[in-house]
Amino acid sequence: MKLYRVIVPVNDIEKAAHFYAAILGEPGQRVSGGRHYFGQSEGGGAILACYSPRDDGDARRYGTEWKPHPLQYVYLSCVDLEETRQRCLDAGAGDVTAIEKMPWGETMFYALDPFGNPISFVRSGTEFTGV
């Protein structure tokens, strides 16, 4: 078994597609009116799926303001942490922290996407996987 997709709830799919394309450095792919996927070409990694219930026609079922728990971070690994942090700042991420080395060994920073979703970026090679 493996993790293959993580959904990040958004309330504007166009804004989400532009924001994540800017920080991830790839355009991703619109798969429906309210879903935009990133990372399908990574070969084995999980897909980051931006999902807007309103734009996908699911507002009646899920509402328009579906949010994860405020401490439910999505962690992304990257080679150039400094460049990624600058991309986040340029794209309008909020609460972007300084890059720090954590007690568990990861070098990383935290941010909020334009929809208030907590995201984190970890320098490749420092990811803590519990093993």
N, C-alpha and C positions, 0 to 999 in steps of 0.2 A: 504494500500500500504506500502511496505517496501523496503529498499535498500538490494539487495541480492548479488551484485558483483561489485567490483572495479577493473578496469584493470590498471596494471602498465606496460608501454611499456618498452621492453628490446631488445637488439640486439644480445643476446646470451642466449638461453633458458637453456642450461646446467649450465652456470655460474649463472644465476638467480635462478635456482632451488637449487643449492648448497648454495648460499648466503642466501636466505630466509629460507631454511631449518635450517641453522646454527643459525640464529637470532630468528626464531620462535619456534625452538625446536620440529619441526614436519617435516616429509618428504614431505608432500603434495602429489599430484597425477598428473602425466602427463595425460592430457586428449586429446591431439593431438600433432602433431609434434612441434608446437610452442606455446603451452599453458600448463602451470603448475599451478594448483590450490592449495591454502592453505585454511584451515578453514572449509571444508565441514562437518567435524565431530563435529563442535562447537555447533550445535543444535540451529539454528535460527540466528546466526550471519552472516554477509556478507562474501563472498568468496573474498580472495585476489588472483587475476588472473594475473600471469606474462604472457605477450604475446609478442612474437617475430614474426612480420609479415614475415620476411625472412624465419624463421624456420617453419612457418605454411604454406608457399607457397603463401602468400598474398603480397609479395614485389611489384608486379606490380600494385596492387590496392592501397596500403598504403605507399609504399616506405620502406626503411629499417631503417630509423632513425626517426620514429614517436616519438614525445616527448610531454609531457604535458606542460602546462604553468609552468615557473620556480617557481611560488609560489603556485602551486597546490599540497599541501601536502596530503599524506595519513596518517591518525592518527591511531595508534594501542594502545590499552590499555593492560597493563600488571601488574602483581602483584609485581614482583621484578624488579624495574626499574634499580637498580645498576647492577644486573646480565645481564639484557638486554642490557644495555649500553656497558658492557664489551664484550658481544657476538658481538655487532656491530663492536667494535674496532677489535676484533679477526678475524671477517669475512671480514674485509677490507672496511668498510663503511668510507666515507669521511666526512669531516667537522662536526665531532661529537662534539656537544656542551656540556657544563656542564649541570648537572641536576639543574633546577631552578623552583621555585614556581612563576607562572605567576599571573598578577593582576586579572585575571578572575577565579583564584582558582586552576588551574591545576598545578600539579608538573610533569615536563616533560623535554625531551631533543629532539633536532633536529639532523638529519644526512642526508647524501646523499648515495643512494645505488650505486653500481659500474657503473650504467648507467646514473648517474646524477639526478635520480628522488629524490625529497625531501620526506623524511619520518620523522615521529615524533612518539615518544613513551610517553604515559601518564600513570602515576601511577593509577592503579585501585582504584576507590573510589573518585578520584579527577576530573573525566571527567566532563567538562562543556557541558551540553546538551541543554542549553537555557531555561530550565524550573525550 
